[in-house]
Amino acid sequence: MSTIVKYVLSDLLKNKIILVYTFILAALAVSVLSLDGNAGKGLLSLLNLTLLFVPIITILFSTIYLFNSVEFIELLLAQPVNRKHVLLAEFSGIALSLSAAYILGIGVPLLLLLPALSSLVLLVSGIMLTVIFVSISLFIFVLFRDKTKGIGVAIITVLFFALLFDGLLLAFIYSFNEYPIETALLGIITFNPIDLARVFMLLQLDIAVMMGYSGALFKKFLGTATGSMFALGSMLLWVFIPLLLSVRKFRKKDL
């Protein structure tokens, strides 16, 4: 398995898209942190970039790369190699390369220009989002044979989490605002990894006016520390559940 991971990593680290992605993140991070003298505003700007930019690039790149690697995967499976190891090696290689791009692009400028706990939390949030959407793209790859259909589902998925989910949440709140729905909303928010990353970051900044409804709920019912642990734990579930489902489905998939 380690040999496959090394091969995937070496292939991805030479990929021009990964390099461009790293440079774009670095340019955005340096420009935002250099132009804005307010550290809190700079972090919020980078958080918004992370929440929008990272999931879209991650899921699209991962899905396309996996479908383009079908022949390589089939070649590996013709050897006496465990199917689970092949799939986990692909996941590990993609997740490590994209996480490294985020660390170099956002993490290094953050830690150099704004060394603080909140910067580290933003870095962790971005890495978690990266790994989550690689895991989701792996599940999409296992579910669909057709590349076009898989990419279409990936686009719909990320648009749902980034745009549509919050609209549906607001509609739910508006429809049932006369009922005590706060506890139920905490559970609903866990179904969106992007919201979880936002809450995890904003709880550390403790900026009440920027928290929004979801952040205020977490702080009110769970507190800052417990809410952060709950958000981080929920994000870990978003990594492992699609990954486990992918492995289970891939074992039985007819290639």
Residue, then its C-alpha position, 0 to 999 in steps of 0.5 A: m500500500s505504501t508503494i502505491v501511495k508514494y507513486v500517487l503522491s509523486d504523480l500528483l506533486k508534479n501535477k500542474i493543477i496542484l502547483v497552480y492551486t498552491f500558488i493561487l492560495a499563497a497569492l490570495a493569503v499574502s494579499v489579504l493578510s498584507l493589505d488588511g491591517n486588521a487581523g480578525k478581518g484578514l482571517l475572516s476573509l481567508l475563512n470565506l475563501t477557504l469555505l468557497f474555494v477549497p471544497i469546489i477545487t478539491i471535489l472536482f480535482s479528486t473526482i476527475y483524477l480518480f476517473n482518469s486513473v481507472e486504467f491504473i487501478e484496474l492494472l493494480l487489481a490484476q495483481p495480487v493486491n487487496r482492493k481496500h489497499v488500492l482504494l485507500a492508497e488513492f485516497s491517501g495520495i490525493a488527500l496528502s497532496l491537496s492538504a500539502a498544497y493548502i498548508l503551503g498556500i495558506g498555512v505558511p503565509l498565515l503562520l509567518l504573517l499572523p502567528a496565532l491560535s486562530s491561524l492554526v485553527l483556520l489551517v486545521s479547518g482547511i485541511m479537514l475540508t480538503v480530506i472530507f471532500v476527497s472522501i466524498s469524491l471517492f464515494i462518488f467515484v465508486l458509485f458511478r461508472d460514467k465519468t461525466k455523470g460522476i463529475g456532474v454529481a460532484i458539482i451538484t454535491v458541492l453546490f448543495f453544501a456551499l449554497l443550497f443547504d443554508g437556504l433550506l435551513l433558513a426556510f426550515i427556521y422560518s417555517f417552524n419559528e414558533y416551535p423550540i427547534e434549536t436542538a434539532l437545528l444543531g443536528i441538522i447543521t452536522f449534515n453540512p461539513i462547510d457549516l461545521a468548518r465555519v462554526f469551528m473557526l468562528l468559535q475560536l474568534d468569538i466574534a458574535v456578530m459574524m457567527g450567524y445563526s449556526g455559530a450562535l446555536f453552538k455557543k449557546f447550547l454547547g459553549t466554545a470548547t465543547g462546541s469546537m470539539f463537537a464540530l471537529g468530531s462531526m467533521l471527522l465522521w464526514v471523513f470516515i463515513p464516506l470512506l468506509l462506504s466507499v471501501r465496502k462498495f468497492r469490494k463488491k464492485d464489478l470492474 
